[in-house]
């Protein structure tokens, strides 16, 4: 459930992140019995949640927000944007033409002339998220993953995807998708991932040849403020990413020093060549398959074991983008003076629901295996939010 709050303070601060010069959007919240601010939200180049930022001037907003917000100066109500207004804003952030040719991005359903006062961001357009959008009164659901990536000939409610479409349309909720165009954007999905694990971004892993500034592209390369061992970096990543059943998997020497890291939100085992060319110490991504990971590890033995691999849940590596994306729309909304509120879903839509570690006795059946340090010795299960509860208001 969305917890009641007396009020919320909101402000944006532009700051810079090292050589990349990334403007960081910082939200200030003040709430009764506020939770301590986790360290993972402080570094990086993506929106973060803090309780106080020195030198800022918070602007009070009633909570829960009533839309329209209320009378402005001279008794005028803030303008309520149409769906077409909001989609135009989203497409300036993530232009559709920057998506891969095989991708399915953009507006899936919705009336362009409908008013939009509440927007929910999520990774997956699954039924639980659609129900959440209806429950909070959202007019627009923005997801990272497409609903119909491979097309369809029917939207009948006899299938689970058709049921999602029917739920949204019957409740006047539009659906918009930003997928590989958000991956390539500046800032994009991997910027948010890098920020979640405390990296200072130095550039893209695979630069976009059409971007003269060299800032867009797939993945990101970043640096740690201070070197960490692989075990320490894995623990930091586990704390910085949202909790999933599988946690993180690690390949490499736990005592290896880590200074530079490549990250790619989502499935990243197709970029191993670029990772090796970058010469980084660690590669953090998701969905690493056995053979590509094994070959990368064996190749790394020829170069001091680098890069080590950290494999997280697909959903967990992309969820930080939801906070970043909502912050970007908030900034546009503030600039236009729109009566618009953004929300971020905390529904854990990673498909894996449980993890059963092998009994310790099994690790001693092979002398070769027993010489390796057990994963539990170096790697905690990812232990940060979000846990399975509905969208958090922004």
Buried (B, 14 or more C-beta within 10 A) or exposed (E): EBEEBEBBBBBBBEEEBBEBEBBBBBBBBBBEEEEEBEEBBEBBBBBBBBEEBEEBEBEEEEBBBEBEBEEEEEEEEBBBBBBBBBBEBBBEBBBBEBBEEEBBBBBBBBEEEBBBBBBBBBBBBBBBBBBBBBBBBBBBBBBBBBBBEEEBEEBEBEEEBBBBBBBBBEBBBBBBBBBBBBBBBBBBBBBBBBBBBBBBBBBBBBBBEEBEEEBBBBBBBBBBEEEBBBBBBBBBBBBBBBBBBBBBBBBBBBEBEBBBBBBBBBBBBEBBEBBBEBEBBBBBBBBBEEEBBEEBBEEBEEEEBBBBBBBBBBBBBBBBBBBBBBBBBBBBBBEEEBBBBBBBBBBBBBEEEEEEEEEEEEBEEEEEEEEEBEBEEBBBBBBBBBEEBBBBBB
